[in-house]
Amino acid sequence: MEEIRGQDIYLRRSENISLGGVYFEQAIPYPVNTPVLLRFSLPPSKQEVIVQGVVVNTAIERTQTSSGMAIEFKEFKDNGKEVLQQFLACVCSKES
């Protein structure tokens, strides 16, 4: 998953994703309420999903070197929400 900040692009590793948001593991967290712009694609679609989100929670485990942040999705561009819904439906049907 790519996070776009101005001219910079940061690759983020997501631990889980839902229609409501995503959790980035091993990320130096931004403060709560920081806006973020994300871009990604999901199988089987090759369509790009672009979504504006906001940091809603951060986690830093003081005894380890891991940290992370939760992003709530606020506004999808184009049909990004439908692409994500299709991906989640496919994943959920395989788990049943």
KOLMARMAR-500886 format. One record per residue: residue number from 1; residue in three letters; x, y, z of N, C-alpha, C in turn. Coordinates in pm, 1 decimal, m for minus. Each point is the difference from the previous one (the first is absolute). Layout:
% KOLMARMAR-500886
NUM | ALA | X | Y | Z | X | Y | Z | X | Y | Z
...
This chain:
% KOLMARMAR-500886
1 | MET | 85.1 | m115.8 | 0.0 | m85.1 | 115.8 | 0.0 | 89.9 | 122.3 | 0.0
2 | GLU | m37.8 | 100.5 | m76.6 | 78.0 | 121.9 | m7.5 | m70.1 | 113.6 | 74.4
3 | GLU | 79.2 | 73.1 | 76.3 | m49.6 | 121.9 | 63.5 | 62.0 | 115.7 | m76.7
4 | ILE | m82.0 | 93.5 | m43.3 | 46.8 | 113.0 | m78.6 | m0.1 | 124.2 | 88.2
5 | ARG | 117.0 | 61.9 | 13.6 | 14.8 | 123.4 | 78.0 | 73.7 | 99.6 | m86.8
6 | GLY | m76.6 | 87.4 | m64.9 | 59.6 | 96.6 | m91.4 | 62.4 | m72.5 | m118.2
7 | GLN | 127.9 | 20.0 | m21.5 | 72.1 | m66.6 | m108.6 | 58.6 | m134.4 | 44.3
8 | ASP | m7.7 | m31.3 | 128.6 | 59.2 | m122.5 | 53.5 | m101.4 | m114.2 | 4.6
9 | ILE | 49.9 | m121.0 | m21.3 | m82.2 | m120.9 | 9.0 | 68.1 | m94.5 | 98.5
10 | TYR | m75.7 | m46.4 | 99.5 | 50.3 | m92.1 | 100.5 | m74.2 | m132.6 | m13.6
11 | LEU | 74.9 | m110.1 | m3.6 | m62.1 | m131.5 | m5.3 | m35.2 | m42.3 | 141.3
12 | ARG | m121.9 | m46.5 | 17.6 | m49.2 | m41.8 | 131.8 | m42.9 | m145.3 | m5.2
13 | ARG | 27.8 | m70.9 | 106.2 | m40.3 | m140.2 | 12.7 | m125.2 | m4.5 | 86.9
14 | SER | m106.6 | m55.2 | m55.8 | m125.7 | m3.4 | 75.1 | m19.6 | m136.7 | 64.3
15 | GLU | m49.4 | 3.7 | 121.6 | m26.9 | m123.7 | 72.9 | m142.5 | m46.8 | m26.4
16 | ASN | m91.6 | 93.0 | m10.3 | m137.3 | m36.5 | m34.7 | m68.0 | 118.4 | m66.3
17 | ILE | m100.4 | m31.8 | m78.4 | m73.7 | 103.1 | m71.4 | m148.1 | m34.8 | 5.7
18 | SER | m81.7 | 102.0 | 7.6 | m144.8 | m17.0 | m2.8 | m57.4 | 116.2 | m78.9
19 | LEU | m130.0 | 1.4 | m15.4 | m64.3 | 109.9 | m70.1 | 15.0 | 130.9 | 78.3
20 | GLY | 21.0 | m11.2 | 129.9 | 11.5 | 118.5 | 83.8 | 139.9 | 55.8 | 14.2
21 | GLY | 103.4 | m81.8 | m32.3 | 135.7 | 50.1 | 15.5 | 104.7 | m109.0 | m7.2
22 | VAL | 119.8 | 35.4 | 43.0 | 114.6 | m89.8 | m8.1 | 90.5 | 23.2 | 120.0
23 | TYR | 74.9 | m104.1 | 37.4 | 99.3 | 12.5 | 106.0 | 137.9 | m22.7 | m60.7
24 | PHE | 89.7 | 94.6 | 21.8 | 137.7 | m13.9 | m45.6 | 85.1 | m47.6 | 115.2
25 | GLU | 65.2 | m113.2 | m19.6 | 91.0 | m49.7 | 101.7 | 140.0 | 52.0 | m30.1
26 | GLN | 82.5 | 2.7 | 100.5 | 138.9 | 42.7 | m11.6 | 12.9 | 135.5 | m69.3
27 | ALA | m87.6 | 90.3 | 35.7 | 4.0 | 135.7 | m54.7 | 20.3 | 98.4 | 114.1
28 | ILE | 83.0 | 97.7 | m23.5 | 12.6 | 106.6 | 98.7 | m128.5 | 81.0 | m9.7
29 | PRO | m79.2 | m0.6 | 105.0 | m133.2 | 59.8 | m10.5 | 1.4 | 151.9 | m5.8
30 | TYR | m96.1 | 51.1 | m74.2 | m27.4 | 143.2 | m0.4 | m94.4 | 29.1 | 116.0
31 | PRO | m10.3 | 124.5 | 39.7 | m96.1 | 34.3 | 105.3 | m144.2 | m30.5 | m44.1
32 | VAL | m84.6 | m31.2 | 96.8 | m142.8 | m20.9 | m27.1 | m54.8 | 124.4 | m68.7
33 | ASN | m90.2 | m20.8 | m95.2 | m64.6 | 102.8 | m82.3 | 85.3 | 49.3 | m116.9
34 | THR | 116.5 | m61.5 | m23.7 | 81.1 | 36.3 | m116.0 | m65.7 | m55.5 | m126.4
35 | PRO | m24.8 | 82.8 | m101.1 | m56.4 | m50.4 | m124.6 | 105.8 | m75.1 | m81.6
36 | VAL | m42.1 | m105.6 | m68.4 | 89.1 | m77.7 | m86.2 | m71.6 | m32.8 | m130.6
37 | LEU | 75.0 | m5.7 | m107.8 | m52.4 | m38.7 | m130.0 | 65.4 | m131.7 | m37.2
38 | LEU | m81.8 | m101.3 | m30.6 | 50.0 | m134.1 | m28.8 | m35.8 | m41.8 | m141.8
39 | ARG | 88.7 | m83.3 | m58.9 | m23.7 | m53.7 | m133.7 | 43.2 | m146.6 | 0.9
40 | PHE | m87.2 | m88.0 | m53.4 | 31.9 | m142.6 | m4.8 | m90.2 | m69.7 | m99.9
41 | SER | 38.0 | m121.5 | m35.3 | m86.8 | m84.6 | m82.9 | m11.9 | m134.7 | 69.6
42 | LEU | m110.7 | m68.1 | m25.5 | m29.6 | m127.1 | 64.9 | m39.6 | m102.4 | m105.3
43 | PRO | 40.6 | m126.7 | 19.0 | m42.6 | m102.7 | m95.4 | m148.9 | m27.6 | 16.4
44 | PRO | m72.4 | m41.5 | m97.2 | 44.1 | m29.3 | m136.3 | 0.2 | 124.6 | m88.8
45 | SER | m51.3 | 110.2 | 48.1 | m8.0 | 122.8 | m79.0 | 137.9 | 63.1 | m12.3
46 | LYS | 26.5 | 58.9 | m110.8 | 123.4 | 74.4 | m17.5 | m25.6 | 150.3 | 15.6
47 | GLN | m124.2 | 33.4 | 35.9 | m35.3 | 140.2 | 18.3 | 65.2 | 54.8 | 126.1
48 | GLU | 44.0 | 122.7 | m9.5 | 63.3 | 66.6 | 111.8 | m106.4 | 58.9 | 93.1
49 | VAL | 21.4 | m17.0 | 128.7 | m86.9 | 58.9 | 101.2 | 74.9 | 119.4 | 59.2
50 | ILE | m65.2 | 114.8 | 0.9 | 56.1 | 119.4 | 62.8 | m100.7 | 44.4 | 106.0
51 | VAL | 49.6 | 17.0 | 121.3 | m90.4 | 34.0 | 109.4 | 66.8 | 99.4 | 94.9
52 | GLN | m78.3 | 96.8 | 42.9 | 45.0 | 95.1 | 101.2 | m39.6 | m57.5 | 135.9
53 | GLY | 93.1 | 0.1 | 93.4 | m28.1 | m52.2 | 132.5 | 56.1 | 90.4 | 107.8
54 | VAL | m16.5 | m44.3 | 123.5 | 50.7 | 76.0 | 114.5 | 47.8 | m100.2 | 105.3
55 | VAL | 109.7 | 32.7 | 67.0 | 52.2 | m84.1 | 107.5 | m96.6 | 7.0 | 117.7
56 | VAL | m47.0 | m116.9 | 46.0 | m95.1 | m2.5 | 111.3 | 56.6 | m65.0 | 125.4
57 | ASN | 111.2 | m72.8 | m15.2 | 56.7 | m68.3 | 116.0 | 145.5 | m32.4 | m30.5
58 | THR | 83.4 | 4.1 | 101.8 | 139.2 | m40.5 | m15.4 | 34.7 | m97.5 | 110.1
59 | ALA | 96.5 | m85.3 | m29.3 | 44.0 | m98.5 | 98.3 | 151.5 | m8.1 | m3.9
60 | ILE | 59.6 | 18.4 | 112.9 | 144.5 | m16.3 | 11.0 | 25.0 | m92.7 | 118.7
61 | GLU | 56.1 | m113.6 | m29.3 | 32.1 | m93.3 | 107.4 | 137.6 | 37.2 | 54.9
62 | ARG | 1.6 | 47.4 | 120.1 | 123.2 | 53.7 | 57.7 | 106.2 | m107.0 | 24.4
63 | THR | m40.9 | m125.2 | 14.6 | 96.7 | m105.7 | 28.8 | 58.4 | m60.7 | m126.7
64 | GLN | m56.2 | 33.7 | m115.9 | 49.1 | m53.2 | m126.3 | 23.9 | 115.8 | m95.5
65 | THR | 44.9 | m31.5 | m117.9 | 26.9 | 104.3 | m97.9 | m115.5 | 18.8 | m96.1
66 | SER | m111.3 | m68.1 | 22.5 | m111.7 | 11.2 | m93.4 | m93.2 | 114.3 | 39.1
67 | SER | m62.2 | 55.8 | m100.8 | m98.0 | 105.6 | 19.9 | m95.6 | m3.4 | m118.2
68 | GLY | m103.6 | 79.2 | 4.7 | m94.7 | 0.8 | m109.5 | m102.3 | 110.2 | 15.2
69 | MET | m87.2 | 8.1 | m101.4 | m105.6 | 101.0 | 5.8 | m121.0 | m47.7 | m78.4
70 | ALA | m116.2 | 38.8 | 48.8 | m126.4 | m33.5 | m65.1 | m48.7 | 121.2 | m78.0
71 | ILE | m39.5 | m24.8 | m124.9 | m50.4 | 104.0 | m88.0 | m147.0 | m26.7 | m28.1
72 | GLU | m83.6 | 97.6 | 22.9 | m142.0 | m10.6 | m35.6 | m19.1 | 59.2 | m139.1
73 | PHE | m66.3 | m76.2 | m88.5 | m28.1 | 50.4 | m133.8 | m113.3 | 101.3 | 6.8
74 | LYS | 20.5 | 114.6 | m63.4 | m99.3 | 106.5 | 1.6 | m64.7 | 22.0 | m135.8
75 | GLU | 81.8 | 3.1 | m106.2 | m54.7 | 32.9 | m131.5 | 75.9 | m75.2 | m109.2
76 | PHE | m74.2 | m86.0 | m72.2 | 57.3 | m75.1 | m110.9 | m11.6 | 81.2 | m128.7
77 | LYS | 100.6 | m11.6 | m84.8 | m4.4 | 63.5 | m130.7 | m58.7 | m99.8 | m100.6
78 | ASP | m80.6 | 50.5 | m90.4 | m61.2 | m81.7 | m106.0 | m72.5 | m120.8 | 59.5
79 | ASN | 26.2 | m119.8 | m51.6 | m70.1 | m119.6 | 46.4 | 85.6 | m83.6 | 95.2
80 | GLY | 91.1 | 64.6 | 70.5 | 88.9 | m70.5 | 91.5 | m71.6 | m78.9 | 108.2
81 | LYS | m109.3 | 53.1 | 49.9 | m74.6 | m69.9 | 104.8 | m56.3 | m131.1 | m52.7
82 | GLU | m51.4 | 0.6 | m122.3 | m55.0 | m121.9 | m59.7 | 110.0 | m103.6 | m24.9
83 | VAL | 118.9 | 44.8 | m42.8 | 112.4 | m91.4 | m21.5 | 37.8 | m67.8 | 131.7
84 | LEU | 6.0 | 76.9 | 108.2 | 32.3 | m55.8 | 131.1 | m109.6 | m95.4 | 46.4
85 | GLN | m127.3 | 35.1 | m20.8 | m110.4 | m88.5 | 37.3 | 9.7 | m134.1 | m73.0
86 | GLN | 31.5 | 3.3 | m128.5 | 13.5 | m123.9 | m77.9 | 113.5 | m86.5 | 53.7
87 | PHE | 111.8 | 62.1 | 33.1 | 113.6 | m73.8 | 55.3 | m38.3 | m66.0 | 132.4
88 | LEU | m62.3 | 75.5 | 88.9 | m38.5 | m53.6 | 130.6 | m101.5 | m112.2 | m13.5
89 | ALA | m94.2 | 12.7 | m92.7 | m98.7 | m105.4 | m22.6 | 68.3 | m127.6 | m48.5
90 | CYS | 99.5 | 13.6 | m84.1 | 72.7 | m114.4 | m53.3 | 79.6 | m69.0 | 111.5
91 | VAL | 68.9 | 79.9 | 82.1 | 78.7 | m53.9 | 110.5 | m90.6 | m70.7 | 101.1
92 | CYS | m111.2 | 61.9 | 32.9 | m92.4 | m57.4 | 98.7 | m60.7 | m130.2 | m51.2
93 | SER | m31.2 | m7.8 | m127.1 | m59.4 | m123.1 | m52.9 | 101.0 | m114.0 | m0.4
94 | LYS | 127.7 | 30.2 | m12.6 | 104.2 | m104.6 | 2.8 | 23.4 | m49.8 | 140.3
95 | GLU | m26.2 | 83.3 | 100.7 | 20.1 | m39.8 | 139.0 | m112.4 | m87.6 | 52.1
96 | SER | m115.2 | 2.0 | m64.8 | m114.8 | m77.8 | 47.8 | 14.5 | m145.6 | m30.2
